Amino acid sequence: MPLIHTVLRSSLVALITVAAPAQAGDAATKPLPLQRNDFPTLATNEQIQRLVIFNPDVEDFPQRCEQLRMVKLAELSPRWQPVIDRLTLKSCEVTTFDDGETYLSYEAQATFKPAATTLQGLPVIGYHEGMGERHIRQSLVVDAPITQLLNVLRPVIERDCQPMLQLNPMAVRTCTMAYDGEAWSMIVGELNHTVWLRADPDSPARSMYEVSGGD
């Protein structure tokens, strides 16, 4: 489907930031230990990993930016509420193709409080989410260089891949992460479900654990 020319941006959600209220005892709280693929969830359904709320009239996925909004802190799962410092809806775009079809995508992020979360013992400072009806990208920002993230997480990812390789070898061809010049990655499921380890493009002292997929 060839892309043309028109990208509509909603000024209402161009850069909306919600700061979490300070809570007594935050500094004394032990860090929340995250597992791989452990991302913020909604309080109403902890199976839904998402930082935005869809309007009640949305059946599947929003078609217009006014049909979604940034989640409020109290609308996230209780285990996530104490660790989040800021919630930001960075963008919402509707792209129009030359056949008239449109495609909405948004970018949102959560900034974590200092020392509030860890991934395999490494400090995590934020979560980035990019989503459309046919794609998703979820990233944890790790406050450690990519070499350290690789040493800690790559063996875990490749080990956990083995059952999937045996179960679905047509989708999962290998359990060895490959480097493409920018990131280490490996397909771990259908619909191009891929795990990435990369340096943070905004800060070389940081790195990112990322999961993406879509058709």
TORTORPA-597535 format. One record per atom (N, C-alpha, C): residue in three letters; x, y, z. Coordinates in steps of 0.02 Angstrom, whole numbers, padded with zeros to 5 digits, always signed. Example, Ala and Ser with C-alpha at 12.3 -4.5 7.8 and 13.67 -1.06 7.14 Angstrom:
<rs>
ala+00660-00284+00390 ala+00615-00225+00390 ala+00660-00165+00390 ser+00642-00112+00354 ser+00684-00053+00357 ser+00645+00002+00394 
</rs>
This chain:
<rs>
met+00043-00059+00000 met+00000+00000+00000 met+00045+00062+00000 pro+00053+00097-00058 pro+00098+00153-00062 pro+00075+00210-00018 leu+00123+00243+00012 leu+00109+00297+00058 leu+00109+00363+00021 ile+00061+00406+00035 ile+00066+00474+00012 ile+00065+00520+00071 his+00092+00565+00070 his+00099+00637+00077 his+00067+00664+00140 thr+00012+00638+00164 thr-00026+00675+00215 thr-00017+00643+00283 val+00009+00680+00330 val+00012+00659+00399 val-00023+00711+00442 leu-00078+00691+00474 leu-00117+00736+00515 leu-00096+00728+00587 arg-00080+00781+00622 arg-00060+00779+00691 arg-00115+00810+00734 ser-00129+00779+00790 ser-00177+00808+00836 ser-00141+00855+00883 ser-00158+00919+00882 ser-00126+00967+00925 ser-00143+00954+00998 leu-00198+00919+01011 leu-00218+00906+01079 leu-00171+00857+01114 val-00136+00815+01075 val-00093+00765+01106 val-00021+00771+01082 ala-00002+00829+01055 ala+00064+00837+01027 ala+00119+00825+01078 leu+00110+00849+01139 leu+00159+00835+01192 leu+00126+00848+01259 ile+00089+00798+01282 ile+00052+00804+01345 ile+00090+00767+01399 thr+00108+00801+01452 thr+00145+00770+01506 thr+00106+00775+01570 val+00102+00720+01606 val+00068+00717+01671 val+00120+00696+01722 ala+00131+00738+01772 ala+00178+00722+01825 ala+00142+00687+01882 ala+00174+00636+01909 ala+00145+00599+01965 ala+00155+00638+02029 pro+00106+00639+02074 pro+00115+00672+02138 pro+00167+00636+02180 ala+00204+00674+02219 ala+00254+00644+02263 ala+00219+00605+02318 gln+00249+00548+02336 gln+00220+00506+02388 gln+00271+00497+02444 ala+00248+00502+02505 ala+00292+00494+02562 ala+00321+00424+02562 gly+00386+00421+02577 gly+00418+00355+02582 gly+00443+00328+02517 asp+00441+00368+02462 asp+00464+00344+02397 asp+00537+00321+02401 ala+00579+00360+02435 ala+00650+00346+02435 ala+00666+00281+02471 ala+00623+00262+02519 ala+00636+00202+02558 ala+00608+00139+02526 thr+00570+00146+02471 thr+00539+00089+02439 thr+00591+00049+02401 lys+00587-00017+02406 lys+00633-00059+02368 lys+00616-00056+02294 pro+00666-00061+02250 pro+00652-00058+02179 pro+00605-00115+02157 leu+00563-00099+02108 leu+00519-00149+02079 leu+00560-00191+02030 pro+00569-00256+02041 pro+00607-00297+01995 pro+00565-00317+01934 leu+00587-00297+01876 leu+00550-00312+01815 leu+00577-00375+01782 gln+00532-00412+01750 gln+00551-00468+01708 gln+00550-00444+01635 arg+00578-00484+01591 arg+00573-00467+01520 arg+00499-00465+01501 asn+00482-00418+01457 asn+00414-00408+01434 asn+00367-00388+01491 asp+00395-00358+01542 asp+00357-00333+01599 asp+00349-00258+01590 phe+00290-00238+01562 phe+00278-00168+01545 phe+00216-00143+01581 pro+00209-00076+01588 pro+00151-00049+01624 pro+00084-00075+01598 thr+00039-00090+01645 thr-00026-00118+01629 thr-00081-00074+01658 leu-00142-00083+01631 leu-00199-00045+01655 leu-00230-00077+01717 ala-00255-00035+01762 ala-00285-00061+01823 ala-00349-00101+01809 thr-00386-00082+01758 thr-00449-00116+01743 thr-00438-00185+01712 asn-00380-00195+01681 asn-00364-00260+01651 asn-00288-00265+01648 glu-00259-00303+01693 glu-00187-00307+01697 glu-00156-00349+01642 gln-00197-00375+01597 gln-00171-00408+01537 gln-00157-00358+01481 ile-00180-00296+01489 ile-00171-00245+01437 ile-00112-00202+01455 gln-00059-00206+01415 gln+00000-00165+01424 gln-00007-00104+01379 arg-00024-00047+01410 arg-00037+00013+01370 arg-00036+00075+01413 leu-00011+00130+01384 leu-00008+00194+01420 leu-00063+00242+01398 val-00108+00221+01355 val-00163+00264+01334 val-00229+00230+01347 ile-00281+00271+01353 ile-00350+00248+01362 ile-00389+00262+01298 phe-00423+00211+01272 phe-00465+00221+01214 phe-00535+00243+01235 asn-00567+00284+01195 asn-00636+00304+01208 asn-00682+00242+01211 pro-00736+00246+01250 pro-00781+00188+01255 pro-00811+00166+01189 asp-00817+00212+01140 asp-00849+00194+01077 asp-00801+00161+01028 val-00737+00153+01047 val-00688+00121+01003 val-00695+00046+01008 glu-00709+00013+00952 glu-00719-00059+00953 glu-00653-00098+00954 asp-00605-00077+00915 asp-00542-00113+00909 asp-00483-00068+00923 phe-00471-00020+00878 phe-00415+00026+00886 phe-00437+00094+00860 pro-00415+00149+00891 pro-00438+00215+00870 pro-00420+00230+00797 gln-00463+00267+00765 gln-00451+00291+00697 gln-00434+00365+00696 arg-00450+00400+00751 arg-00436+00472+00756 arg-00403+00485+00824 cys-00360+00536+00826 cys-00322+00550+00887 cys-00367+00570+00946 glu-00424+00600+00931 glu-00469+00620+00986 glu-00503+00560+01018 gln-00492+00500+00991 gln-00521+00440+01020 gln-00476+00407+01072 leu-00419+00439+01087 leu-00376+00412+01140 leu-00349+00469+01182 arg-00326+00452+01241 arg-00295+00501+01285 arg-00242+00467+01328 met-00199+00508+01358 met-00147+00481+01402 met-00179+00452+01464 val-00153+00396+01487 val-00179+00365+01548 val-00163+00410+01608 lys-00205+00410+01657 lys-00191+00443+01721 lys-00155+00392+01766 leu-00115+00417+01812 leu-00077+00373+01854 leu-00122+00323+01891 ala-00179+00347+01915 ala-00224+00303+01954 ala-00256+00250+01910 glu-00252+00256+01843 glu-00280+00207+01798 glu-00231+00151+01780 leu-00170+00156+01806 leu-00122+00103+01796 leu-00125+00053+01853 ser-00100-00007+01840 ser-00098-00059+01891 ser-00064-00032+01955 pro-00089-00050+02014 pro-00061-00024+02076 pro+00014-00038+02084 arg+00039-00093+02057 arg+00111-00107+02064 arg+00155-00057+02026 trp+00125-00024+01975 trp+00162+00023+01935 trp+00158+00095+01961 gln+00105+00111+01996 gln+00093+00180+02015 gln+00151+00211+02056 pro+00180+00176+02105 pro+00232+00209+02146 pro+00297+00223+02110 val+00310+00190+02052 val+00375+00197+02020 val+00376+00250+01966 ile+00319+00275+01946 ile+00315+00320+01888 ile+00318+00393+01910 asp+00362+00431+01878 asp+00370+00502+01892 asp+00329+00545+01843 arg+00333+00529+01779 arg+00297+00568+01728 arg+00269+00522+01675 leu+00212+00542+01647 leu+00180+00508+01591 leu+00174+00558+01534 thr+00196+00540+01475 thr+00197+00587+01419 thr+00169+00555+01356 leu+00120+00587+01326 leu+00097+00568+01260 leu+00135+00612+01210 lys+00185+00583+01178 lys+00230+00623+01137 lys+00200+00642+01070 ser+00160+00597+01041 ser+00132+00612+00975 ser+00074+00566+00960 cys+00031+00589+00916 cys-00020+00547+00885 cys-00026+00570+00813 glu-00021+00523+00767 glu-00021+00539+00696 glu-00070+00495+00659 val-00103+00524+00610 val-00145+00485+00564 val-00116+00494+00494 thr-00092+00440+00466 thr-00061+00441+00399 thr-00113+00420+00348 thr-00118+00458+00294 thr-00165+00442+00240 thr-00127+00414+00180 phe-00151+00357+00155 phe-00121+00325+00097 phe-00158+00345+00034 asp-00128+00329-00024 asp-00157+00353-00087 asp-00221+00317-00106 asp-00238+00263-00071 asp-00303+00231-00084 asp-00357+00255-00036 gly-00340+00306+00004 gly-00388+00335+00051 gly-00388+00304+00120 glu-00354+00248+00128 glu-00350+00216+00194 glu-00307+00257+00241 thr-00325+00257+00305 thr-00287+00294+00355 thr-00260+00245+00407 tyr-00207+00267+00440 tyr-00175+00226+00491 tyr-00152+00270+00549 leu-00179+00257+00608 leu-00161+00296+00667 leu-00105+00262+00705 ser-00057+00302+00727 ser-00004+00277+00771 ser+00011+00330+00824 tyr+00034+00307+00882 tyr+00050+00354+00935 tyr+00115+00334+00969 glu+00146+00382+01004 glu+00206+00371+01043 glu+00192+00397+01114 ala+00206+00356+01164 ala+00196+00376+01233 ala+00254+00351+01274 gln+00266+00382+01332 gln+00320+00358+01374 gln+00306+00371+01448 ala+00336+00330+01489 ala+00334+00338+01562 ala+00405+00347+01586 thr+00416+00400+01626 thr+00481+00411+01657 thr+00476+00384+01729 phe+00524+00341+01747 phe+00522+00310+01813 phe+00561+00353+01863 lys+00542+00348+01926 lys+00578+00382+01979 lys+00648+00350+01987 pro+00697+00389+02011 pro+00764+00362+02019 pro+00765+00301+02065 ala+00801+00250+02043 ala+00810+00189+02083 ala+00745+00153+02098 ala+00694+00163+02057 ala+00628+00133+02071 ala+00618+00065+02040 thr+00655+00050+01986 thr+00644-00013+01950 thr+00711-00041+01927 thr+00712-00107+01919 thr+00771-00141+01892 thr+00750-00195+01843 leu+00795-00213+01798 leu+00787-00269+01751 leu+00849-00312+01757 gln+00841-00372+01783 gln+00897-00417+01795 gln+00952-00381+01835 gly+00931-00340+01883 gly+00977-00305+01926 gly+01002-00239+01899 leu+00988-00223+01836 leu+01010-00159+01806 leu+00956-00106+01816 pro+00975-00044+01831 pro+00925+00009+01842 pro+00888+00027+01778 val+00822+00033+01783 val+00780+00053+01726 val+00751+00122+01741 ile+00756+00167+01692 ile+00736+00236+01705 ile+00674+00257+01665 gly+00650+00214+01620 gly+00592+00234+01582 gly+00566+00179+01536 tyr+00507+00193+01509 tyr+00473+00147+01463 tyr+00446+00187+01405 his+00459+00163+01344 his+00434+00195+01283 his+00386+00147+01247 glu+00333+00175+01220 glu+00281+00134+01187 glu+00262+00167+01121 gly+00265+00129+01067 gly+00241+00151+01003 gly+00192+00100+00977 met+00132+00121+00956 met+00081+00073+00938 met+00037+00098+00882 gly+00015+00052+00840 gly-00036+00063+00791 gly-00079+00000+00788 glu-00128-00001+00745 glu-00173-00059+00742 glu-00136-00122+00720 arg-00082-00114+00681 arg-00047-00173+00655 arg+00027-00175+00675 his+00046-00137+00726 his+00115-00141+00749 his+00119-00119+00822 ile+00173-00141+00854 ile+00185-00120+00923 ile+00260-00122+00935 arg+00283-00073+00975 arg+00353-00071+00996 arg+00354-00049+01069 gln+00386-00089+01113 gln+00389-00075+01184 gln+00462-00079+01206 ser+00486-00027+01241 ser+00556-00024+01259 ser+00565-00003+01331 leu+00612-00036+01365 leu+00634-00015+01431 leu+00702+00019+01423 val+00709+00078+01452 val+00772+00116+01449 val+00813+00099+01511 val+00872+00071+01499 val+00914+00045+01553 val+00971+00094+01564 asp+00983+00111+01627 asp+01036+00158+01644 asp+01102+00121+01651 ala+01124+00091+01595 ala+01187+00054+01592 ala+01206+00049+01518 pro+01270+00046+01502 pro+01290+00042+01432 pro+01270-00023+01399 ile+01270-00023+01333 ile+01247-00082+01296 ile+01290-00143+01310 thr+01355-00135+01323 thr+01397-00192+01338 thr+01374-00227+01401 gln+01353-00189+01450 gln+01329-00219+01513 gln+01262-00252+01503 leu+01218-00221+01465 leu+01153-00251+01451 leu+01161-00317+01413 leu+01206-00318+01365 leu+01219-00380+01327 leu+01244-00435+01373 asn+01291-00419+01416 asn+01319-00470+01461 asn+01266-00500+01506 val+01219-00459+01528 val+01169-00482+01576 val+01110-00515+01541 leu+01085-00485+01487 leu+01020-00505+01460 leu+01025-00551+01400 arg+01076-00546+01360 arg+01080-00588+01300 arg+01078-00662+01316 pro+01115-00686+01366 pro+01111-00758+01382 pro+01041-00780+01403 val+01005-00736+01439 val+00938-00752+01461 val+00890-00757+01402 ile+00896-00710+01355 ile+00853-00709+01296 ile+00864-00771+01253 glu+00927-00788+01242 glu+00942-00845+01199 glu+00923-00911+01233 arg+00929-00915+01299 arg+00907-00975+01335 arg+00832-00982+01332 asp+00796-00928+01344 asp+00722-00931+01344 asp+00693-00944+01275 cys+00733-00933+01224 cys+00710-00944+01155 cys+00704-01018+01138 gln+00741-01061+01170 gln+00746-01131+01150 gln+00679-01167+01145 pro+00634-01160+01195 pro+00569-01193+01187 pro+00529-01168+01127 met+00535-01103+01111 met+00499-01076+01054 met+00527-01102+00989 leu+00593-01112+00986 leu+00624-01140+00927 leu+00599-01211+00914 gln+00592-01250+00966 gln+00567-01318+00958 gln+00493-01320+00941 leu+00454-01272+00969 leu+00382-01271+00959 leu+00363-01245+00890 asn+00399-01194+00865 asn+00380-01162+00802 asn+00442-01144+00762 pro+00477-01193+00734 pro+00539-01179+00697 pro+00528-01140+00633 met+00466-01137+00607 met+00453-01098+00547 met+00456-01023+00562 ala+00435-01003+00623 ala+00437-00933+00642 ala+00502-00914+00676 val+00527-00959+00719 val+00589-00946+00756 val+00643-00989+00725 arg+00687-00958+00686 arg+00737-00995+00648 arg+00801-01007+00687 thr+00816-00965+00736 thr+00878-00971+00773 thr+00869-00940+00843 cys+00909-00962+00889 cys+00909-00933+00956 cys+00974-00897+00971 thr+01006-00873+00918 thr+01067-00833+00925 thr+01052-00762+00901 met+01062-00713+00943 met+01050-00644+00924 met+01102-00622+00873 ala+01080-00584+00823 ala+01124-00560+00770 ala+01130-00484+00773 tyr+01189-00460+00754 tyr+01203-00387+00755 tyr+01199-00361+00684 asp+01161-00306+00674 asp+01153-00278+00607 asp+01190-00212+00597 gly+01236-00197+00643 gly+01272-00134+00639 gly+01243-00081+00685 glu+01182-00091+00708 glu+01150-00044+00754 glu+01123-00077+00817 ala+01101-00139+00811 ala+01069-00172+00868 ala+01077-00248+00862 trp+01070-00282+00918 trp+01067-00355+00920 trp+00993-00374+00921 ser+00973-00423+00881 ser+00902-00441+00878 ser+00894-00515+00863 met+00832-00538+00876 met+00815-00608+00863 met+00739-00613+00859 ile+00713-00646+00807 ile+00641-00659+00802 ile+00623-00716+00849 val+00572-00704+00890 val+00554-00753+00941 val+00481-00776+00935 gly+00447-00758+00880 gly+00379-00781+00872 gly+00350-00757+00806 glu+00286-00772+00796 glu+00251-00753+00735 glu+00240-00678+00732 leu+00219-00655+00673 leu+00207-00584+00659 leu+00269-00542+00674 asn+00328-00569+00656 asn+00391-00533+00665 asn+00404-00512+00737 his+00379-00552+00784 his+00391-00538+00855 his+00466-00542+00868 thr+00497-00485+00882 thr+00570-00479+00884 thr+00592-00447+00949 val+00647-00472+00977 val+00679-00443+01036 val+00742-00407+01013 trp+00752-00346+01040 trp+00809-00304+01021 trp+00848-00283+01084 leu+00913-00279+01076 leu+00956-00247+01125 leu+00996-00194+01087 arg+00991-00132+01110 arg+01024-00078+01072 arg+01049-00024+01120 ala+01097+00015+01096 ala+01117+00075+01132 ala+01062+00127+01127 asp+01052+00166+01179 asp+01003+00219+01178 asp+01028+00274+01130 pro+00992+00289+01076 pro+01016+00340+01029 pro+01022+00409+01060 asp+00987+00420+01115 asp+00990+00486+01147 asp+01045+00491+01199 ser+01075+00435+01219 ser+01127+00435+01270 ser+01168+00372+01265 pro+01231+00377+01244 pro+01273+00317+01236 pro+01288+00281+01301 ala+01277+00314+01357 ala+01288+00282+01422 ala+01229+00238+01443 arg+01176+00239+01404 arg+01117+00201+01419 arg+01102+00151+01362 ser+01057+00106+01375 ser+01039+00055+01326 ser+00965+00040+01330 met+00941-00001+01284 met+00869-00014+01280 met+00855-00088+01268 tyr+00808-00115+01305 tyr+00780-00181+01291 tyr+00713-00169+01257 glu+00704-00197+01197 glu+00647-00180+01156 glu+00614-00243+01128 val+00549-00241+01125 val+00509-00294+01094 val+00465-00261+01041 ser+00463-00290+00982 ser+00422-00262+00928 ser+00389-00318+00889 gly+00337-00300+00853 gly+00303-00348+00810 gly+00250-00315+00768 gly+00225-00351+00719 gly+00173-00325+00676 gly+00180-00351+00606 asp+00128-00336+00567 asp+00128-00359+00498 asp+00136-00300+00450 
</rs>
